[in-house]
Amino acid sequence: MEMNINLAVPILDLKRSFSEIRPEVFGALERIFDAQSFVLGSEVSTFERHCEKYLEIPEGSAVGCASGTDALLLALMAADVKEGDEVVTTPFTFFATSGTIARLGAKPVFADVDPDTYNIDLEHAMSKITSRTKIFLPVHLFGQMCALETVRDELSNRGVKIIEDAAQAFGSSRIVDKNIERAGTVGDIGCYSFFPTKNLGGCGDGGMVVAKDPETADRLKKLRVHGSGTTYYHDEIGINSRLDALQAAILDIKLKHLEAWNEERIKIADYYKLLFKASDLHDFVTVPKVLDGNRHIYHQYVIRVNSRRDELMNYMNENGFGVRVYYPLPLHLQPCFKYLGYKEGDFPQSEKLAHEVLALPVFPGLRQEEQEAIVDSIKKFFKN
Ligand SMILES: Cc1ncc(COP(=O)(O)O)c(C=O)c1O
């Protein structure tokens, strides 16, 4: 084992980008503590309006909530998803995508993923749509969008709504017929997570739902406060899922830097691509592929390693490089979803990815010499 402590690189170092915004953040904290107003209020509505501008969606369509998980739950509730309904989605994602469907008594119906983008295979997904399907729930995984324009008309004709899980894709976009389409704004409802590790991350849990239809947006605003339009009067049964003023204020400061930070992520990814090419590792490692027209914002930079992935991960970690597996077990094989009746072999691409993916450090402030050390170490592992 070679301990290279000087070049230790964590999977994520939030301190580097925080130093840029430190005075602004502490200014906002003072403002909020002086006001002693901590939940929803003007800090949250200001942030919502700024998100709408950034995403180029109508005023009033963004609804802050307590987490990305709640964003999904609220979206499904606003779409009236209930027991017996089917929701077609991907098994290769974070648990919340399906956990929320199941919590409402609905049934997650999985389709396999595309081996190049790791996103749901749209053709396979369409083959799973039946008269019981209420929602199609794709995930823009790791920061790259799915080509939803290829399925949206057919889904709409068949009465199936689209809820996008854009938890990892705030600022990710795609050119369609010369227009820019942004992750989370293509379908009927879009969901974002502001968990601290996200590319737009707060100082605790936070999330947002956006809805094109004003009635749905209004309903979401009620659902996040126990279904109440007027305080203590409840039109329906909602949940408690409010965004804190502290989170909103910090996210609003970060939102101003997001474009620059996303651009930095793209540059880091380009440099990894160059380094892998130069190190002649193509027999061992496949770098992420970007669909034509996509602006992949690399919430995660995830390579495929065709053999010895776990050994490589341990070797890298022992040498001071934070690398991780997102995700080691596809959702159709999770013990809690046994009742759905899936078995190993049902989704071969997802299962293969679970054995091959490896996320490398990617965050604003990551230095080129650190990337060089990471790729050097991977090269040593395979070629020594
Ligand atoms: C794809 C995906 N969906 C949903 C979520 C849930 O978001 P949160 O952790 O904010 O509840 C996450 C976050 O980890 C995610 O990555």
PDBQT file of the ligand as one rigid body, heavy atoms in Angstrom, charges set to zero:
ROOT
HETATM    1  C1  LIG A 401     -32.057  10.589  -7.435  1.00  0.00    +0.000 C 
HETATM    2  C2  LIG A 401     -32.464  11.072  -6.079  1.00  0.00    +0.000 A 
HETATM    3  N1  LIG A 401     -33.763  11.133  -5.766  1.00  0.00    +0.000 NA
HETATM    4  C3  LIG A 401     -34.185  11.576  -4.585  1.00  0.00    +0.000 A 
HETATM    5  C4  LIG A 401     -33.299  11.985  -3.605  1.00  0.00    +0.000 A 
HETATM    6  C5  LIG A 401     -33.810  12.369  -2.265  1.00  0.00    +0.000 C 
HETATM    7  O1  LIG A 401     -33.406  13.632  -1.853  1.00  0.00    +0.000 OA
HETATM    8  P1  LIG A 401     -33.208  13.978  -0.295  1.00  0.00    +0.000 P 
HETATM    9  O2  LIG A 401     -32.002  13.284   0.178  1.00  0.00    +0.000 OA
HETATM   10  O3  LIG A 401     -33.060  15.482  -0.310  1.00  0.00    +0.000 OA
HETATM   11  O4  LIG A 401     -34.436  13.556   0.407  1.00  0.00    +0.000 OA
HETATM   12  C6  LIG A 401     -31.937  11.951  -3.881  1.00  0.00    +0.000 A 
HETATM   13  C7  LIG A 401     -30.959  12.411  -2.882  1.00  0.00    +0.000 C 
HETATM   14  O5  LIG A 401     -30.159  11.769  -2.340  1.00  0.00    +0.000 OA
HETATM   15  C8  LIG A 401     -31.493  11.476  -5.139  1.00  0.00    +0.000 A 
HETATM   16  O6  LIG A 401     -30.201  11.389  -5.435  1.00  0.00    +0.000 OA
ENDROOT
TORSDOF 0
